[in-house]
Amino acid sequence: MTRTNRPDGGRAAARRGRTAIYLLAALCSAILVPISVPISVLGSLPAFAAPKEDKVFTIGNYPIEARAADAVTAKERAIAEGQRAAFRSLLRRVVPVTAYNRLSRLRSVDAGKMVDGFAVRSERNSSTDYIASYDFSFQAEAVRRLLDRENIPFLDRQAPQMTLVPIYKAPASADAGSNAGIPETFSDAAGSDAWTYAWKGLDLANALAPVNLVALKKEVHADTIKAAMEGDLGAVRTIARDYQADDILVAILEPEAGLKKVRVTLAGKDAVAPFILKRTYRLDGPDLAYTAELSAVVALGVLEGRWKAINVRGGDRVASTTGAGYGASSANASYGGGEIARPAPVPRPGDNDSAVGSPFRVAVEFRDMGEWQRISRQLSGIPEISELDVEGLSTRGARVSLRYPGGPQSLAVVLAQQGLNLSAAGSGWILTQR
């Protein structure tokens, strides 16, 4: 993303801080593998637009930067390092935080073989430096197969898009300028720009919890915003009506007295439930833009983490339904129950975990999410089924593990009475709607 209209302080912050911020997001995206690729191959890839259902496999507006003895080498190095880092961000986007430790298995994976294409958002260079922003698109099926093979749970289904309103509250006397002892970067205009640009710089469209960024409307009263920040659901509904949106959040950035810290409040309703989250961040001197970017990255990670938390459940394979990472402590955070992450290879019939009375895995095939929901309700409604665990979900298939006293053969008889077909296939047990 070209930041030609970003305040000067924001540009300096971006140059110094973007890489560090994205690395932080990669480490904590739930609340938020060194790999190489020949530059000759990357250079030949076309710009790529992922299908709608595979949007989460694109890491957009990703900053890359490198220095070398000459411009060509600097560019090659920046692209190579950038695609490795983007691949790590992708993995942490789709994998629940409780499974991050399994990602160490992928350190030897060649990310270049996973790249489907890239597009250049912006770039500039000197005789020794190359700085740019790229969109890296990865092969959805290749990544799915990789995670399936390693038995790493993941979620590749986006949440419904939510509306987010960034709001900046300037400290008292900020607009009076430096004579009041407050730098101009904290003025209402400069602070609003920094907070808005921080969100615009993120990959909002491809995120696991996609965001539609909108400006604050004049008709939204300050008292309504204040009430929403205090947990008033009526105020949240009022704001939602003003924007004609089902899921809406206000994101308020407020520098604290003394300008040592900023407080960020998320309030409203996301795709999971109404919630309030308040966090405080240390300011990097007068550099509000850098801290705003960090705050926005963490906030988006919180939204993605909440979505993963309700869509992956059970056992040691999946994320906790009580929240994850730095999103778990949010006030009024309701995570609910859910199904979820994506099918992995199913054991062949006759394997140990298909023995009578032992847990076994089933690959569920369906046409759409409505059919999956019906099937999952039917499974949950059979009293004899225990330890039902949805280990993975994609747009057309799911992987579940469960225990049934008579084993899969006996379960097949029961399911047939409900219009479901459980059959043995070469790769394992397959469940379909008749």
N, C-alpha and C positions, 0 to 999 in steps of 0.2 A: 504494500500500500504506500503510495507516495504521500508524504506528509508535507506538502508545500505550504500549507496554511497552518501548520502547527506552530505554537509560540516557540521562540528561539530556545528558551529553557527546556521545552519539551523535546526538541531535536537532540540537544545534548544528552538529555536523560535517556532518550531512546538508543542513541549510539552506545552509551556506556552500559545500559541496563537491560536491553531486550533479551540478549542471549541468556543472561543470568535469570531473568524472570521466567523464560520458557523452560529452563532447566528445572527451576523450582516447581513450575506447573507439572512437569513430567514426573516429579517425585511425589506429588500430592494431588493428582487429578481426581481422586475419589471424592473429593470435597470441594481439591483442586479441586547391550548387546553389540560390542563394537562390530561394525559391518562395513564392507567396502563395495564399491561399484566402479567399473572402469569409466573414466570420464568420457571416453569416446562413445560409450553406449548411452550414457545420460544425455550427451549433447545431441543425439539423434532422435530423442523421444519428442513426440509432438505435445502441444498443449492438450489437456485432457479434461473433459467434463464428465464426472462420474454419474451413472444412473441415480435417480432419486433414492432408491433403496440402498445404494452403496455410498451415500455421501459421507458417512462417518469415516470412510477409508481415505478421505482427502484431508490433508493437513494444509490449510490455506494460510496465506500471508505470513509464511514462516521466515524469520530473519536469518540471513546467512552472512558471514563476514570472514575474511582471511587476509593475511599479509604474506607476501613472498618476495623473492628477488625480482620477479617481473610480473606484469599484469596477467598474462595467460596462466601462469602457475598459481597465482592468487585466486583466480576464478575457479580453476579446477579444484583447488583445495577447499574453497568455500562450498562448492556444490557437493563434493564428496562428504565433507563433514556435516553439511546441512541435511543431506538425505539420511545419514545415519541418525542424527538427532531427531529428525521428523518421524522416522520409523519408531524410535523409542517413545515419542509422544503419542503416536497412534496406538501402540500397545497399551500404554497407561490410560488412554482414553477409553478403550473398550473393555479392559480387564478390571474386575473389582479389586479394590485395594488389598483385600485379604489374600489375593492370589499373586500379588506383586513379586513375592519371593520366588515364584515359579518362573518368572521371566529370565532369571539367570540361565535357564536352560537354552535360551535363544542367543547367547552371546556369539556363537559361531555362525549364525545365520547371515547370509549375504543379502543385505537390504536391496542391493541393486537388482536382484532377481525378483524382488517384490514390487519394484517401481513400475507403474503403468504409464506414467507421463508426468510432465511438469509444465507449469506456465510461469513466466517471469512477471511479477507485479511491478517491480521497480528495480533499478540497478544504477550504480555509479561506481566509477573506479578511477584510480590514479596509476602511476607507473608501478606501484607496489601493493596497492590495496584494492579489494573488491568487496562492496557492500550492496546487498540486494534483499528483496523479499520474493519468495517463491511459493507457488502452490505445488505441493508434492502429492500426487495421486498414486495409491498403492493398489495392487491387484486384489480385489475383495476376496475372491475364492481362494487365491494362494494363501492369503493371511488366515482365512478361516481354516483351511486344511492344516496349516502349520500349528495353529492353536489347538485344533482337534487332536492332531497327532501327539502333541505334548500333554494332552488332557488338562489344558488351561482354560478355565471358564471365561466366557466373555459375553458381552452384549453388543450387538451391532444394529439394534433397532432404536431410532431416534425417538425422543419424547415429542409430544405435540409442542409446536412452537409457542413460546410465551412472549408476552410484551414486557419490555423493561424500560423504565423511565429513569435516566440518570439525573440526579439532582445534586447541586453543590450549594453548601451553606457557608458563605464567607464569614470569617471571624469579625467581630466588632471592629469598626474603623479601618477595615482592610482597604476600602475604596479611597481612603484618605491618603494612601501612598506611603512612601518611606518616612515622611515627616511624622507619621503616627507610630513609627517603629515597626511597621508590618510591611514586608516586601510586596511589591505590586503583583508578584506571581500568585498571591493569595487573594487578589481582588475577585469580585464576583465574576467578571468577564473572563479573566485568565484562568481562574479555578474551574469554571464551567467548561471552558475549552479543554483543559487538561483532563477532566473526568470523562467528557464525551469522547475525546480522541482515544483515551485509554480503552474504552469499550469498542470503538470502531476498529481499533487495531487488532482485535481478537478475531478468531475464526468462528464467528457466530452462526453462520449458515450451516457449517458442517459439523458443529459440535454435537455431542450426544444429547445435550439439552439445548436445542437451537433457540436463538433469541432474536426477536424483532425489536430493534432499538428505536425509540420514539422520543421526541422532545416533550417537555412539560407543557401542558396546556394551561392557558391563562385561567380557564374556568375551574381548575382544580385548586381548591382553597388550601392555604397553608395549614389551617386547623385540621383539614381532612388528612393531609399528609402526616401531621403530628399524631393524630389518632391512630392511623395505620401503623406508625412506628411503635405505638404502645400496645398493639395487638387487637385493635378494634376491627373485627371482621366486617362490620357495617361500613366502616370507612373504606376498607378494601373493595367491597362491592360497589361503593359509590365511584371510586376511581375506575373500576372495571367498566362500569356503565359509560363513563365519560369517554373511554377509549373503545367501547364496544368489543371488549376482549374478555374471554373466559379466564385465562391465566395471566395475571399481571403482577409485576413487582416494581416497587420503587427502590432505587439504590441511591442512598444519601451519603455523600462524602462531606465530613465536617472537620476542619482543623481544630484541635483543642487549644485552649488558652496556653500561651507560651510557645506555640508552634513547634512543639517537640514531637507531637503525635497527631494522627488523624483517626477519626472514628468513622467506620463504615457500617451502615445499617441496611440490610435487605429486609423488606417487609412486603407481604402480599400473599399471593398464591401461585405456586409453580405447578408443574404437571403432577406433582405428588400430593400436596395438601397445603393449606395455609401455614405459614411459618414466619418467624422473625429470627434474624441472625445479626448479632452485633459483634464486630471485631475492631481491635485497635492496632494501628501500624505505626512504627517509628518513622519519623520524617528524616530524609536524607538532607539535612540543612534546609535551605529554602527551595529545594528541588521537589516541588509538589508533583510534577508530571511523572517522575519515576515511581513515587509511592502510589500514585493513582493507578499506574499500569500494573504494579504488583497487586494492588487491591482488586482490580478488575479480573486479573488472571485467577486469583484465589476464589473470588466470588463465582466465576463461571465453573470452576472446579467443584465448588459446593453444589451447584445445580446439577452437574453431571453425576456427582457422587450420590445425591439423593435419588436420582433416577435409577442408578445401578443398585442402590440399596433395596429398593422395592422390587426390582426385577431379577434379582439373584438371591437365592435363599437356601438355608439348610446346610448342615454338616460343615466339614472343613474345606469343602471345595469352593465355597461361594461367599459372597459378602454378607455381612450381618444385616438383619432387617432393623436394627436399632440405630442405623446410621453408620458413617464411615469417616475416618480421618477427621479433619478439622470441621466437617459439617455436622458431626454428631451432637455437638453441644448446643445447637441452636434452640432457642426457646420455642415452645409450641410446635416442634418439628414432628409431624406425624408421618411415619414411613409406611405404614400399612403392610399388607402382604402382597405377594405377587409371584409370577412365574418368571423362569428366564435364562440366559447367555448364549447358547448355540450348540447344535448337535456335534458330538464327537463320535469317533468310531465305536460301534456297538460290538460287544463280544459275540463270538459265534455261538449258536445254540450248542449246548453240551459242555461249554466252559464251566469252570467251578462256580462262578457266580450266577449261573442259570440253574443250579441244582435245586431240587425241591426244598422250599423253606429258606433258601439263601436269597439275598438281594440280587436282582438282575437288572440289566439296562434295556431300554426300549427306545428305538428311534421312531418318533411320531411324525407322520407326514400329513400336511393339510394344505388347503387352497388359500386360506386367508386367516387373519388373526381372529375373526369371529368364529371360524370353525375350530381353531385351537382352543379358544376359551370354552367352547362347548365340550370339547374332549377333556380338557383339564378338570372341568366341573364334574364330568361323569366319573373320572378316575378318583377324584376326591370324595365322591359320594359312595364308594364301595367300602363298607366298614372293615372288611378283611385286609384291605391294602394298608400296609404300614410302611414307615420310612420313605414315603413318597417325596422325592427330591428332584426338582427340575434343574438339571445341570447346564442346560443350554437352550437357547431359542434364537431362531432367525425368522425371516419373513415366511418361510415355507416349511420349516422343520424344527423339531425340538428333540432334546435328549433328556430322558427321565430315568431315574433308578428307583426301584421300589422292591418291596418284599410282599409275597403272597403265599399263604400256607401251602397251597398245592402246586406252586411253581407256575411258570408261564403257560404250560399246557392247560392246567385247570383254569387259569385266569382267562384264557382265550374263550372258553365256553361261556363264562359269565359275561364277558364283553360282547360276545356275539348276540346275546339277548338285548343288548343296548344299541345295536346297530354299528358296532365297532369290530374290526377285523384285526386280530393279533396273529401274525404268521411268522414262521421261521424263514429267514432268507440267508443267503450265503454269508452276509456280513453281520447277521444277528437277528434280533426280533424287531419286526416292523409293525406299527400300529397305524391303521388308516380308518377313515370313515367309510362305511359301506355306501 
